[in-house]
């Protein structure tokens, strides 16, 4: 069952308030999630639970911007999909053709957008005439995450133009 983006944003906002900030590394530590680097060949990150301990594995050679986004995305899986992860024995990000996986990937991306991109800052850049690419560059993010954030702002009643984005932009299988 799909979660509405506005509900996902509320969950991210509650976590931000509870942890006192937006930094995905700090939040993972606060939640007791083990974050470990791995030399993945295809995927950028994975979330799993081993003996009731949550783990996030991050590809070891990611640039800092991508690492932050992937960690926020994996936190989305922890917050939104922990039950499914326990039932399936964890997630693999390259399983993109399964309908359940597609839903969960989209939801984790929405969560990452809300977690890492403050409304006020996005709106300020928009008022200054920045497009999604310029906003992403200025905020150290990804254009697809900024487009998802624009969708959230539209859902919250802001009069913005919907932006195109690729749901699987974190996957190594996504087209450029």
Secondary structure, 3 states (H helix, E strand, C coil): CCCCHHHHHHHHHHHHHHHCCCCHHHHHHHCCCEEEEECCCCCCEEEEEECCEEEEEEECCCCHHHHHHHHHHHHHHHHHHHHHHHHHCCCCCCCCCCHHHHHHHHHHHHHHHHHHCCHHHHHHHHHCCCCHHHHHHHHCCCHHHHHHHHHHHHHCCCCCCCCCCCCCCCCCCCCC
